[in-house]
Amino acid sequence: MASEGILLGMGNPLLDISAIVDEDFLKKYDLQLNNAILAEDKHLPIYEELSSNPNVEYIAGGATNKSIRVAQWMLQVPGATSYMGSIGKDKYGDEMKRNSKLAGVNVHFYEDESAPTGTCAICIVGDERSLVANLSAANCYKFEHLKRPENWALVEKAKYLYIAGFFLTVSPESIQLVAEHAANNNKIFGMNLSATFICEFFKDAQDKALPYVDYVFGNETEARTFSKVHGWETDDVEEIALKISQWPKASGAHKRITVITQGADPVVVAEDGKVKKFPVILLPKEKIVDTIGAGDAFVGGFLSQLVQEKPTEECVRAGCYAASVIIQRSGCTYPEKPDFN
């Protein structure tokens, strides 16, 4: 049974604005499928355009937020998870707060006066998607907020801490503080490679955090990009996972485990100099509604068992279960109760 506040996430809370579009729409905004980017000026009209789409859906999102919500759902213990990030003082921010309360997550948001709540455009074509994040208020997270006693108390209470790589673009100093706290207090710290652009353009910040990371999550594309920017000259996901797991560590209390998902292909887990592969739950094509949040849901499922000190294969099984539930629904949503045993 998970205790209250055992798992803490920090990240960029974004309200997902999700709609089905066509190839012309992608061309118009110069977007690629199966990609996540930060919005440039040319992308800004996309949010209004998607909002006026008759099939539009709004879901409280942001990568870490999704993982934490899924972990909370799997655990079914109110307040087992906490989350910090920055929102604006607006209707989208209110929606984020309402949505989080309903999910049972204990949120401590920094509320920025000057910027609107961040949004993420999710453009769906078939069962693939393209994501455009406009961080806005999420980009305004203040290190000082983390150090306030009522917020730092969440860090102190948590035994497991998880931050997606996207937060490296916002507050690397917050990540560093939490990472060092985890290393000094024998806690488990997990991070996600998150996106190819993080591996490419935030390499230094990522490399600085990595020695503190006990669990590295990512998908095969991110792993290959990580390999490329580090000059490893290999595209072999198993070899890359192994090399990441053997990256030097700041604390010897825990070994590093690398967990790489590959869509419908087996999950690759590297630990103790060995690689294991675990099959995912394969669904018939007609059951797949959309793959948004599948990776984040996998992490949430994984963490839900990790905080209960279950073995790695159980964590992977829970991750695969959570991902299989999410991809059969629109957006990162789930039924009232999990059916995982």
VEXTI-692340 format. One line per 3 residues: their letters; for each residue x, y, z negated of C-alpha. Coordinates in steps of 0.2 Angstrom, whole numbers, plus 5000, padded with zeros to 4 digits. Each point is the difference from the previous one (the first is absolute). Example, Ala and Ser with C-alpha at 12.3 -4.5 7.8 and 13.67 -1.06 7.14 Angstrom:
# residues 2
AS	5062/4978/4961 | 5006/5017/5003
***
This chain:
# residues 341
MAS	5000/5000/5000 | 5007/5017/5005 | 5001/5013/4987
EGI	4994/5018/5002 | 5012/5011/5010 | 5012/4986/5004
LLG	5002/5006/5018 | 5004/5018/5006 | 5000/5006/5017
MGN	5006/5017/5007 | 4997/5006/5017 | 4991/5011/5013
PLL	4981/5000/4997 | 4992/5002/5017 | 4982/5000/5005
DIS	4999/4988/5015 | 4989/5006/5014 | 4997/4985/5010
AIV	4991/4998/5017 | 5000/4989/5016 | 5008/5009/5015
DED	5006/4996/5017 | 5016/5000/5009 | 4997/5017/5007
FLK	4998/5007/4983 | 5018/4993/4995 | 5007/5007/5016
KYD	4992/5017/4996 | 5010/5001/4983 | 5015/4990/5007
LQL	4998/4986/4988 | 5006/4982/5000 | 4991/4985/4993
NNA	5007/4991/4984 | 5009/5016/4995 | 4999/5012/4986
ILA	5006/5018/5002 | 5000/5017/4991 | 4988/5013/5008
EDK	5008/5013/5011 | 4991/5016/5005 | 4993/4991/5016
HLP	4992/4987/4989 | 4990/5012/4989 | 4984/5000/5009
IYE	4999/4981/4999 | 4992/5001/4982 | 4985/5010/5006
ELS	4998/4990/5016 | 5000/4984/4990 | 4988/5007/4987
SNP	4987/5004/5014 | 5001/4982/5006 | 4983/4991/4996
NVE	5009/4985/4993 | 5012/5009/4989 | 5004/4993/4983
YIA	5009/5008/4985 | 5010/4989/4988 | 5012/5006/4986
GGA	5016/4995/5007 | 5019/5003/5000 | 5011/4984/5000
TNK	5004/4998/4982 | 4982/5005/4995 | 4993/4986/5011
SIR	5012/4987/4992 | 4996/5006/4982 | 4982/4999/5004
VAQ	5001/4983/5007 | 5010/4994/4985 | 4987/5007/4988
WML	4986/4991/5010 | 5010/4984/4999 | 5003/5002/4981
QVP	4982/5005/4995 | 5007/5008/4984 | 4994/5018/4999
GAT	5015/5012/4999 | 5013/4986/5003 | 5007/5012/5013
SYM	5005/5018/5000 | 5004/5012/5015 | 5008/5017/5002
GSI	5001/5012/5015 | 4994/5017/5006 | 4983/5006/5006
GKD	4992/5016/5004 | 4986/5009/4991 | 4987/4996/5013
KYG	4986/4988/5005 | 5012/4987/5007 | 5010/5001/4983
DEM	4983/4997/4991 | 4997/4985/5011 | 5017/4993/4996
KRN	4997/5002/4981 | 4982/4992/5001 | 5006/4986/5011
SKL	5015/4996/4988 | 4989/5000/4985 | 4988/4988/5009
AGV	5014/4989/5004 | 5006/4999/4981 | 5017/5008/5003
NVH	5006/5013/4987 | 5005/5015/5011 | 5010/5015/4994
FYE	5000/5011/5015 | 5010/5016/5002 | 4987/5013/5007
DES	5008/5012/5011 | 4992/5017/5002 | 5006/5005/5017
APT	4999/4985/5011 | 4985/4989/5005 | 5000/4981/4996
GTC	5010/4990/5012 | 4992/4990/5014 | 5004/4986/5011
AIC	4992/4998/5017 | 4998/4981/5004 | 4997/4998/5018
IVG	4993/4982/5004 | 5001/4992/5017 | 4995/4982/4999
DER	5008/4992/4984 | 5015/5011/5002 | 5002/5018/4993
SLV	5011/5016/5000 | 5002/5010/4984 | 5003/5019/4999
ANL	5003/5007/4983 | 4998/5018/4996 | 5008/5000/4982
SAA	4994/5018/4995 | 4998/4999/4981 | 5008/4983/4999
NCY	5016/5009/5005 | 4999/5012/4985 | 5002/4987/4986
KFE	5011/5008/4987 | 5013/4991/4990 | 4994/5010/4985
HLK	4983/4991/5000 | 5009/4984/4998 | 5009/5006/4985
RPE	4985/5006/4991 | 4997/4989/4984 | 4983/4994/5005
NWA	5007/4994/5017 | 5017/4994/4995 | 4990/4989/4987
LVE	4993/4990/5015 | 5018/4997/5006 | 5005/4995/4982
KAK	4984/4988/4999 | 5003/4991/5017 | 5010/4985/5001
YLY	4999/5000/5019 | 5003/5015/5011 | 4996/5001/5019
IAG	5003/5014/5012 | 4999/5000/5019 | 5014/5007/5010
FFL	4989/5014/5006 | 5002/5009/4983 | 5019/5002/5005
TVS	4994/5014/5011 | 4992/5009/4986 | 5009/4997/4983
PES	5015/4990/5001 | 5005/5007/4982 | 4984/4993/4993
IQL	5005/4983/5008 | 5017/5001/4993 | 4994/5004/4982
VAE	4987/4985/5000 | 5013/4989/5008 | 5013/5003/4987
HAA	4987/4998/4986 | 4996/4983/5007 | 5018/4995/5001
NNN	5004/5006/4982 | 4984/4992/4992 | 5001/4983/5009
KIF	4984/5004/5010 | 4996/4994/5018 | 5001/5013/5014
GMN	4993/4997/5017 | 5001/5011/5016 | 4994/4998/5018
LSA	5010/5004/5016 | 4983/5007/5005 | 5004/5007/5018
TFI	5013/5000/5013 | 5002/5019/4999 | 5004/4998/4981
CEF	5014/4988/5004 | 5006/5011/5013 | 4998/5018/4994
FKD	5000/4997/4981 | 5014/4988/5000 | 5011/5009/4987
AQD	4986/5001/4987 | 4995/4982/5004 | 5018/4994/4997
KAL	5001/5010/4984 | 4984/4992/4993 | 5004/4982/5006
PYV	5013/4995/4986 | 4985/5002/4988 | 4987/4990/5010
DYV	4996/4982/4994 | 4987/4997/5013 | 5002/5006/5018
FGN	4984/4999/5011 | 4999/5003/5018 | 4994/4993/5017
ETE	5011/4993/5014 | 5001/5017/5010 | 5006/5010/4985
ART	5012/4986/4996 | 5008/5000/5017 | 5001/5019/5000
FSK	5008/5000/4983 | 5013/4987/5007 | 5003/5012/5015
VHG	5003/5016/4990 | 5012/4990/4989 | 5010/4993/5015
WET	4996/4982/4996 | 4998/4995/5018 | 4987/4987/4997
DDV	4981/4999/5003 | 4998/4984/4990 | 4988/5004/4987
EEI	5006/4986/4988 | 5018/5006/5001 | 4994/5018/4997
ALK	4990/4995/4985 | 5015/4991/4993 | 5011/5015/5003
ISQ	4988/5011/4991 | 4998/4989/4986 | 5019/4999/4998
WPK	5002/5019/5000 | 5009/5006/4984 | 4989/5002/4984
ASG	5001/5014/4987 | 4995/4988/4986 | 5003/4982/4999
AHK	4984/4996/4990 | 4991/4994/5015 | 5005/4993/5017
RIT	4993/5009/5015 | 4987/4991/5011 | 4995/5005/5017
VIT	4983/4997/5007 | 4997/5003/5019 | 4983/4997/5008
QGA	4998/4996/5018 | 4982/5002/5005 | 4993/4983/5004
DPV	5018/4992/4998 | 5006/4993/4983 | 5006/5012/4986
VVA	5018/5000/4998 | 5007/5000/4982 | 5019/5002/4996
EDG	5006/4996/4983 | 5016/4992/4992 | 5008/5000/5017
KVK	4986/4989/5007 | 4986/5003/5012 | 4982/4993/4998
KFP	4986/5001/5012 | 4982/5000/4995 | 4985/4998/5013
VIL	4987/5014/5000 | 4981/4996/5000 | 4996/5000/5019
LPK	4983/5006/5005 | 4991/4998/5016 | 5001/5016/5011
EKI	4982/5003/4998 | 5001/5002/4981 | 5013/5013/5001
VDT	4992/5017/4998 | 5016/5011/4998 | 5017/4998/4994
IGA	5001/5017/4991 | 5007/4998/4982 | 5004/4981/5003
GDA	5019/5003/4994 | 4994/5011/4986 | 4987/4987/4995
FVG	5013/4987/5000 | 5011/5010/4988 | 4985/5003/4989
GFL	4996/4981/4999 | 5019/4996/4998 | 5001/5012/4985
SQL	4984/4994/4992 | 5009/4983/4997 | 5017/5007/4997
VQE	4994/5010/4985 | 4993/4983/4993 | 5017/4993/5002
KPT	4995/4987/5013 | 5013/4992/5011 | 5004/5008/5017
EEC	4990/4987/5010 | 4984/5005/4990 | 5004/5018/5003
VRA	5001/4997/5019 | 4984/4990/5000 | 4991/5014/4991
GCY	5007/5012/5012 | 4995/4990/5015 | 4982/4998/4992
AAS	4998/5019/4998 | 5006/5004/5017 | 4988/4987/5008
VII	4986/5008/4990 | 5004/5018/5006 | 5002/4996/5018
QRS	4982/4993/5001 | 4993/5016/4995 | 5001/5018/5007
GCT	5014/5010/4991 | 5008/4995/4984 | 4985/4995/4991
YPE	4995/4984/4991 | 4985/4991/4992 | 4995/5002/4982
KPD	5010/4986/4993 | 5015/4990/5007 | 4998/4981/5004
FN	5018/4996/4996 | 5004/4985/4989
***
